[in-house]
């Protein structure tokens, strides 16, 4: 992980998905939030990291027999558990099909202990309560006890995929919070993270004003005296 990556991740950790959606929308990017992909029940995770991807195709019985005969080291679910890097987020393309689990406690616990940043799947996840208790950030379409072979054949690693209706390319920045998951394209992540952090700081100021009794008008969005006060406060902190 480069110094620039660490700076971007530090900024993104301080930004909510709502803020990132606003900033990306201003840049014309509207298909970046994963609809229907949510934190596991009972968890309120925060997650930021670069994407390591895994693509699936629908299960087919003749190929299923082949897969069951594979050496475990050739099984992509097991390979990705060891190959997804420290600080990376595993993003799994299940084609929106949650009838078979895309992973469970054993695989994800190994990833947690290795230092991976989290998992995102637009399919099902099994052992959900145990994973939630572990504190490892996992987002999925649904809880699904049946295993992956009911629905999925995992076919490729680290290729462009779709997850939750969003295109994800290896190396994109993935941000998750209690609201869900958003993708920040790697090419613009540095600039977007800076703009988003500034937006978050302004939102914190606005919320303080509202809680102090200020009316919405002139406060949200900031205008006139409110904007001047915010800029003066920012200047006093040495920011421009």
Number of C-alpha atoms within 10 A of each C-alpha: 10 7 8 10 16 13 13 20 23 14 19 27 18 14 22 21 21 17 17 25 20 15 17 22 13 10 11 9 14 12 16 22 24 22 16 18 26 24 25 21 14 11 20 17 19 22 23 26 26 27 29 26 29 26 22 19 14 15 16 13 11 8 10 14 10 9 16 11 9 10 8 12 9 10 16 19 19 14 14 19 20 15 16 24 20 18 20 26 29 30 29 27 29 30 19 19 18 23 21 23 26 30 24 19 19 12 16 21 18 14 25 22 10 16 15 24 24 29 25 29 30 27 30 28 29 21 15 24 14 13 23 19 10 14 15 24 25 27 29 31 23 25 19 21 16 16 17 24 19 16 22 25 22 22 13 16 22 18 13 17 22 21 28 27 18 17 17 26 20 20 19 22 26 29 26 31 21 16 15 23 27 26 26 24 21 17 11 13 18 18 10 21 23 15 16 24 20 16 17 17 14 18 16 12 19 21 14 12 16 14 9 9 9 15 11 12 10 13 18 16 12 18 13 9 11 19 18 12 14 17 15 14 13 15 11 10 9 8 10 8
